[in-house]
Amino acid sequence: MSASKEAICGSTEKDLEKPALGCFATRYFVTFMLFLGMANAYVMRTNMSVAIVAMVNHTAIKSGEAEEYDDECGDRDIPIDDSQDGEFAWSSALQGYILSSFFYGYVITQIPFGILAKKYGSLRFLGYGMLINSVFAFLVPVAARGGGVWGLCAVRFIQGLGEGPIVPCTHAMLAKWIPPNERSRMGAAVYAGAQFGTIISMPLSGLLAEYGFDGGWPSIFYVFGIVGTVWSIAFLIFVHEDPSSHPTIDEREKKYINDSLWGTDVVKSPPIPFKAIIKSLPFYAILFAHMGHNYGYETLMTELPTYMKQVLRFSLKSNGLLSSLPYLAMWLFSMFISVVADWMISSKRFSHTATRKLINSIGQYGPGVALIAASYTGCDRALTLAILTIGVGLNGGIYSGFKINHLDLTPRFAGFLMSITNCSANLAGLLAPIAAGHLISDPSKPMMGQWQIVFFIAAFVYIICGTFYNIFGSGERQYWDNPEDDEQKPALQTTVTTSPARLSNGSTAPAAISSS
């Protein structure tokens, strides 16, 4: 968390006078709570990836549906550990459906919550949604044991419904709380919670699966369910919708935020310009970049623990720890590159557009190249893990690239735009575990060759979508956000005319007081 705090508190602002509140500014507390919320969301999303390795009884699966281990490596000193078999005889294809069931619920709530958040505010949708997600985590073991595959899929689907508001509502709150010159740092700090949650979830899930209560793996959902419930209640009590509605915020900070965002302390809310958004190429650039990222990211996030066990043959305990290393690298790099991005913008050496495209290129081309390289490392476990760690680490650039770009295009409608791109991206992302499950389920084909296809597809998607963003992306505020309405017109201010006014016919009129 220290990296997050440094990134948040180290911000600078040259264009407007910033209140000297340091790290105690209210917007930093809001950012920190959103960071923890994002971490909780990704804990709920990723803990199944590790838990399912412990849940499956690998030796009980019939030969026709067997979960194959790589048998191509000459190093026979690496043992195949079947002593950690679980309760369920689920094939790779069924595991793919279980892992993807969460995303079906997650996807269908994106756009509705984006529209509702614009109309009614984001705070309660986010807080109550995560509360539902956390409470249903307690039902995962009951559903798996009592309802089988489809009972488990139903509970995970409902968890996905509850997590649906997290990204569009977080984006909408960032748009209301964060000044433009702090967006890269604050946005990266919040969305780095995804990596922080994954870093916590994977190794702790591995330890709980091996040493936890109620058979090991159920304790994963009980422990994280409690944590998520506590955060949801705290968020609903201590966080407020925007600076204007916060009862105790320093007036100087409130004025600073609103003036920097809207040009006036009065915040307006025009209707969503649907037609203009549909015709916007910069919007489509973000959309395709987001879809490409999610497909590649979900491939790694949901399938990396399985790859660690099937091909690299790591034990369950070390699996969780080592699977989290790439996300630790991503978290640290996202913090570093966000500071660089804000410096590029505030120094005026680079435009918003150039900054977003350059940083995003690192974030999408990096993992694409790494996935291709990792597919050729064969049986070298150390080299494979090192390449994947570097590649996923570089993926952290997207948080200062396309992921925060919605706020550049439209501070007013950033939450709605994020709901559209995140919905589409997760439709692409939910295909990842299903595709991987089917690609690696054929025992007649070499296991390493099947995983190579999985990596190649993800790499191709990363690179193509990143290139589309570089061609059509923009960092400029769009005309349909109505930026001219934010400028406080001189006519709206009350002034005293101290000299006679000259009329069109050349005569003069007495001095007068003009007001709106």
Disulfide bonds with the S-S distance in Angstrom:
Cys9-Cys23 2.08
Cys73-Cys379 1.89
